[in-house]
Structures are given as structure tokens and as C-alpha cells.
């Protein structure tokens, strides 16, 4: 009986199966890796600003409390950004002629706000309230990273749903006394989990409620 298939037919058939089933799997793996990449999440990417404000200088060097500029962080959903007169409360006396601060001076003269570019942005379908997290004892550093070391502000965390849920399922190790929420270098000799669990009991925080869909999606 004559041979119907060539000797290489089996090899080509296996190669075709590999492409047929392997290509979708490889494509899925690439998409998942891309979704978690810094390119998509924006982690470690600095954002250009009209004035190169340095948290490293103001927070790390001068020890200015977060709430001096973000004055609504304890009472509202938005942390707020310092208005021009807050900047000028210092810079009307120091660095008064610095070229880099010309946009600030013009903002004051023209009574027009500085158009800062957002570093941290959540989708419109995500509800987030700074007040709730601050009052619960979630330190600024937990979400924004060590801003006291950032010469230019960058996103330190991915702000993806999985990242949020990791904290909502187990918030205890991330909690601290409210008095130290804005202290970027706060440490304690007490076990963080035991401390957090005690704070959760005091505040009646129930993790079963924290993972409900309507907590973040309203």
C-alpha cells in the first residue's frame, strides 16, 4: 500500500496543534502580564507638572504635614490640592524670585488656579473616600508610598481591584493609630497585626462588609 502522508506530516500536524492551542494561551498570558505591568498601572512613572513640586524637600526635608496642603483629607472624599495662597504663605518670603515658581506667582496675580496633573486617578465607577480610610487609621504611605523620598511625585501602588481587595480582606497589618496617619516614617514596637486587630475591634470594623461590591461600586 502506497504511503499517503509524507514523513514530515506528523511533525506539521503537531506544529499546527501547538499553534492552534498554544497561541491563544500565549496571547492570554501576554495580556495578563501587560495588565499588571507598570506601563498600564502607571507605577513608578512620574507625571509632568506645571511646577516641579518636591515632596522629598517639603515632606522629607521640611517635615511639613500632609494636611497642610491636603487640608480636606480628614473630612471629605477628596484629599484636595493646596490653593495658590497656601504655596505663597511661604514663597512670598522665600525663593520669591525663583524662575521655577513663576507659574505660582502668576496664578496669584491672575487669580487663576494652577492646573496640576493627577498622579492618582481611579475610574469613575469606583467610589473612594479619604475620610473613611484616614479615620480608620490607614496611613498615607499605605496607598501613596514613601512620598518623603520622591523628588517628583509618582504613583507607588497599582490601584487595581485586586490590590484594593487584598487590604479589604486583611486590613489589620496596615492600620495604625489615627494620630500617626500622616507620619510617613512611623514605626512601632508592637506587633502590627495585633495592633491592627485591636484597632478594628475598637472601631467595629467588619471585614465581611469590606468585600461587598457596593462598598466601592455605587
C-alpha positions in Angstrom: 0.0 0.0 0.0 1.5 3.3 -1.0 2.3 5.9 1.7 -0.5 8.5 1.9 1.3 11.0 4.2 4.8 12.3 3.9 7.3 11.6 6.7 7.0 15.3 7.8 3.2 15.2 8.0 3.2 14.1 11.7 5.6 17.0 12.6 3.5 19.5 10.7 0.3 18.2 12.4 1.8 18.6 15.8 3.0 22.0 15.0 -0.5 23.0 13.8 -2.0 21.8 17.1 0.7 23.7 19.0 -0.2 26.9 17.2 -3.9 26.3 17.4 -4.0 25.8 21.2 -0.7 27.5 22.2 -1.2 30.8 20.5 -4.4 31.7 22.5 -2.8 30.7 25.7 0.3 32.7 24.9 -1.9 35.7 23.9 -3.8 35.4 27.2 -0.5 35.3 29.2 0.8 38.4 27.4 -2.4 40.3 28.1 -2.4 39.4 31.8 1.3 40.4 32.1 0.6 43.6 30.3 -2.4 44.4 32.5 -0.1 44.1 35.6 2.8 46.0 34.0 4.0 49.4 35.2 3.1 50.7 31.7 -0.6 50.0 32.3 -0.8 50.7 36.0 1.4 53.8 35.9 3.5 52.6 38.9 6.9 54.4 39.2 6.0 56.8 36.3 6.4 60.5 37.2 3.8 62.9 35.9 4.9 66.3 34.5 3.6 69.2 36.5 3.4 73.0 35.8 5.7 73.4 38.8 8.1 70.6 39.8 6.9 70.3 43.4 9.2 68.1 45.5 7.7 66.0 48.3 11.2 65.0 49.2 12.0 68.6 50.0 8.7 69.7 51.6 7.8 66.4 53.5 11.1 64.7 53.9 13.3 67.8 54.5 11.0 70.4 56.0 8.7 67.9 57.7 5.5 69.6 56.5 2.5 67.6 57.5 0.4 66.2 54.6 -2.7 68.1 55.9 -1.1 71.5 55.4 -1.6 71.1 51.7 -4.2 68.4 51.6 -6.4 70.0 54.1 -9.7 68.2 53.4 -8.3 64.7 53.6 -9.8 64.1 57.0 -13.3 65.4 56.2 -14.1 64.6 52.6 -13.7 62.1 49.8 -11.1 64.2 48.1 -7.7 65.0 49.7 -7.7 68.4 47.9 -4.7 70.2 46.5 -3.2 73.3 48.1 -4.6 76.6 46.6 -2.1 79.2 45.5 -2.3 81.2 48.6 -1.1 78.2 50.6 2.0 78.0 48.5 2.5 81.7 48.8 2.3 81.7 52.6 5.9 80.5 52.4 7.0 81.6 49.0 6.1 85.3 49.4 9.1 85.2 51.8 11.5 82.6 50.5 12.5 81.9 46.9 10.5 84.9 46.0 12.2 85.4 42.6 12.8 81.8 41.6 12.1 81.3 38.0 10.6 77.8 38.7 7.9 79.5 40.8 6.7 81.9 38.2 3.5 79.9 37.5 2.7 80.2 41.2 3.2 84.0 41.2 1.1 84.4 38.0 -1.6 82.2 39.5 -1.8 84.5 42.5 -1.8 87.7 40.4 -4.4 86.4 37.9 -6.5 84.6 40.5 -6.5 81.5 38.4 -5.7 78.1 39.9 -2.7 76.0 39.0 -3.8 73.1 36.7 -2.0 70.2 38.4 -1.9 66.9 36.7 -3.4 64.0 38.6 -0.9 61.3 39.7 -3.5 59.0 41.3 -6.8 58.6 39.4 -9.5 56.0 39.9 -12.2 55.1 37.3 -15.5 56.9 37.6 -17.2 53.7 38.7 -15.0 53.4 41.8 -16.1 55.1 44.9 -13.3 56.1 47.3 -13.5 58.3 50.4 -10.3 59.6 52.0 -12.1 60.5 55.2 -13.2 56.9 55.9 -9.7 55.5 55.4 -8.0 58.2 57.5 -10.4 57.8 60.3 -9.9 54.0 60.2 -6.1 54.5 60.6 -4.9 53.8 57.1 -1.6 55.6 56.8 -1.0 57.8 53.8 2.1 55.7 53.0 0.0 52.6 52.5 -1.5 53.9 49.3 0.8 56.7 48.2 4.1 55.1 49.2 7.1 56.9 50.7 6.4 60.3 49.2 9.0 61.9 51.5 11.6 60.4 49.2 10.0 61.5 45.9 11.7 64.5 44.3 8.9 64.3 41.7 5.6 62.6 42.6 4.9 59.2 41.1 2.3 56.5 41.6 3.7 53.9 44.0 0.8 51.4 44.0 -1.2 49.8 41.1 -4.6 50.9 42.4 -6.2 47.9 40.8 -9.1 46.0 42.2 -7.0 43.0 43.3 -4.7 45.4 45.2 -7.7 47.1 47.0 -9.2 43.7 47.9 -6.0 42.5 49.5 -6.3 45.2 52.0 -10.0 45.0 52.5 -9.8 41.3 53.2 -7.0 41.7 55.7 -6.7 45.4 56.8 -5.2 44.7 60.3 -1.4 44.9 59.4 -2.0 48.2 57.5 -3.7 50.1 60.3 -2.1 52.5 62.8 -3.3 54.9 65.5 -5.1 57.9 63.9 -2.5 60.3 65.3 0.1 58.8 63.1 -1.8 58.5 59.8 0.2 61.3 58.1 3.6 60.3 59.7 5.4 58.8 56.7 8.1 57.1 58.8 6.0 55.9 61.7 7.1 52.6 63.3 6.0 50.7 66.4 7.5 48.0 68.6 4.0 46.4 68.9 3.1 43.6 66.5 1.3 45.3 63.6 -1.3 42.6 63.2 -2.2 42.6 66.9 -2.3 46.4 66.9 -4.5 46.4 63.8 -6.8 43.8 65.2 -7.2 45.8 68.4 -8.0 49.0 66.4 -10.5 47.1 64.3 -12.3 45.9 67.4 -12.3 49.5 68.8 -13.8 50.8 65.6 -16.1 47.8 65.0 -14.6 47.2 61.5 -16.1 44.0 60.0 -14.1 42.6 57.1 -17.2 40.8 55.8 -18.7 44.2 54.9 -15.4 45.5 53.3 -15.6 43.0 50.5 -19.1 43.7 49.4 -19.4 45.0 45.9 -21.3 48.1 46.9 -18.5 49.3 49.2 -16.6 50.5 46.2 -19.1 50.3 43.3 -22.1 52.5 44.0 
